[in-house]
């Protein structure tokens, strides 16, 4: 005869073992779906903070206190991406801070040996993409940093960063001339590094990330060739899709091409179709409520609009935003007299997908037939075109 008491105990033990095993599997799965950063720092920095941030695909802000010489960040893994870090101590003592950017292409556990006084010199273990990405950063960042430091030493840091300086002064023109010359050399170096990285690491997420970061520094033909060389698998994420959107936008918005019609909403949520502006010269101004230089550019745009608004000319402001409320508030403050529409951020935005806008402000001049005839033209060049009609 079967002993029911023994049988009940056996079933209970079996269920307990199964539940424990399933719990362990679930726990392991949860661990596998996280990106964990284990950090160390000299104990003299106990009580200081390390900060983590990301601006894409979503805004992330986090901080960790250094306790007993250690700090930890744990984030849910969704797809390949990047997190950037900086030291609160460095910011507090220097008034500025360096940034350490760590790419990752899978759930993983990484180690950061933190250099709290210069965080971008921290050592990282556990991310193969980091070493590929960081090699480009280390080869190029010092060149740009030297350019800015040289300009700061010559013209003064306050003048260099003064967003309200008089742009008609010879001093400003000389500074911009020197900056453009140095920037050209920097861009050439970036181009060389991007080509080298993709050729050597076509199956690395870091290659897609570098191309996405430096797409503006590459000729369209070179960019397209390198994009085709990168493995489709490492392009299947926000940054890869963003890169392809930039590539598509570069093709569509080349001078000589016609603008593909699009519709965006105005401040009253009314749709505005770009084709409704046909028969006019239209200057598209890509800007954002968050963009300081964009607001400075409004001064010249106001003068241009006042001069040509009654001569078959229109300005269309396209604001790239993640907050409609901030945009509306800014419009109320600025009281801009020309047309305004909003383009929410993302890989499907008109700004990115049709015009490859990667810097703000960016302007595109379109003729009455919808043909693109200029991009980022100076006020003098714009007036010359509009006066010739």
Secondary structure, DSSP 8 states (H G I E B T S, - for coil): ---HHHHHHHHHHHHHHHHHHHHHHHHHHHHHTEEEEEEE--GGGTT-EEEEEE-SSS-EEEEEE-BTTEEEEEEE--SSEEEEEEEHHHHHHHSS---EEEEESSSEEEEEE--TTSGGG-EEES-HHHHHHHHHHHHHHHHHHHHHHHHHHHH-HHHHT-TTS-TTSHHHHHHHHHHHHHHHHHHHHHHHHHHHHHHH-TT-HHHHHHHHHHGGGS-HHHHHHHHHHS-HHHHSSHHHHHHHHHHHHHHHTSTT-B----EEE-TTS-EEEGGGGTTSEEEEEEE-TT-HHHHHHHHHHHHHHHHHTTSSEEEEEEEEES-HHHHHHHHHHH--SSEEEEEESSTT-HHHHTT---SSSEEEEE-TTSBEEEES--HHHHHHHHHH-
